[in-house]
């Protein structure tokens, strides 16, 4: 880092990538995923299938320890609080995986996931729209 430059806030970087999870949930999810020791086989299979469809490489024998798998498992396991209208637990699997990649700053994998799903004339489970020409996925 050069003199006068400040390191950008990771949450701000996440928001610049289109992230919509609030700061408190973002920080809480990162903390819990760092402490996670086990991930269910069902969650591992979900992430492996989404990654495979998008051409994202996961280390097969180490998938449960992959930070993307652990963070996705934490986010998918969250319950919507009663006093909140919108919550990440209501997202589709693909949209939640996109949020996972944004949180981790994995722009290459995020681009692959978006490219795999955001096709003209089809419903995109990430931006929740039928894609029209020139429309970008958020």
N, C-alpha and C positions, 0 to 999 in steps of 0.2 A: 504494500500500500504506500502510495506517495504521500509526501507531506501535504497537509490540508485536506486530504481525502478521509472521509469517515466510512467505516464499514456500514453497509446498509442493514437496517433492521430486517431480520429474516421474515418476520410477519409482513412487513411492507413488500418484500420481494414476492411472497406468496400472494398477496393481494394483486400485485402487478401482473401475475400470471392468471388472474381471473378468480382467485380463491374467494369464497364467500363465508367460510366458517369464522365465527367471531374469535377474537384474540384469546379469550379465556379458554374456550373449547380447544382451540389450536394448541395452546401451550400445554393444557392438560393431556391432550391426546399424545403429544410428543413425549411427555414425561412417562405416561403409562406404557407406551410402546417400547421405550428404552428399558423399562423394568419387566416387560413381558418375558416369560420363560417358556410358555407353551402356546401353540395355536392349534385349533381344531383341524382335523383332516378335511372337513367340509370347507372351511375357509381357505385352506391351502389349495384345495382343488379349484375353488372359485377363482382365486387370483391366478393360478397357473393357466386356467382356461382363458381368462381375459387376456393375459399376457401373450399366450400362444396365438390367439386370434389376431392380436395387434403386432405380432413379430417382436415382442419384448422378451429379451433373454432373462430367465431366472435360472439360478443354479439348482438343478433338479434335486440333488441330494441335500441341498442346504436351504431349500425353499422356506421351511418354517422359521429360519433365522434371518431371512431376507428382510431388511427394514421395511420394504414396501408391503410385504405380507403381514408383518407384525402391526404396522400402523393401520392398514386396512382392517385387520381383525379388531383392533381397539375401536375404530370408528364404527364398524358394522355392529359391534356389541353394545354401543351406547343406546340408551332409551331416551325418547323425547320427553323433556320435562313438561309438566302440565301447564305451566305458565308461559310456554313458548309456542308461537304459531308455526314457525318453520324451523326444522332441525335436520341435521345431516343424516339422521337415522331414517328419514323419509326418502332419501335419494335412491335411485336405481343403482345396481351394482357397478355399472360402468361409470356412472357419474361420480360415485363415491371413490372409485379407483382413480379417476381423474383428480379428485380433490387430494387423495393420498399422494399422487405424483407431484402435484403443485406444492403441497406442504413440504415435501422432501426436496423440492427444487430440481426434480428430474425432468428437465425440459425435453430431452431427447425421447424418453419413454412417453411423455405426455403427447408429444407430436405424433408419435406412432399410434397411440391409442385414438387420438382425434382423427387421424388420417384413415384408420380402419373403420370408423363408424360414421364419419361425417361425409356422406355421399349424396350428391344431388338426386332429389326425388325420393329419398328414403328418410325414415324417421331416425333422428340421431338421439340415442339415449343419454348423451352427455349434455347437449344444449336443449334438449326436449322440444325440438322443432323438426318439421319436414324441411329438409335442406333445399334452398333455392340457389340458383347460380349467383356466385359472388358473396354469398353469406358465409361469415366466419363463425366458427364454433367458439363458445366462451369457455 
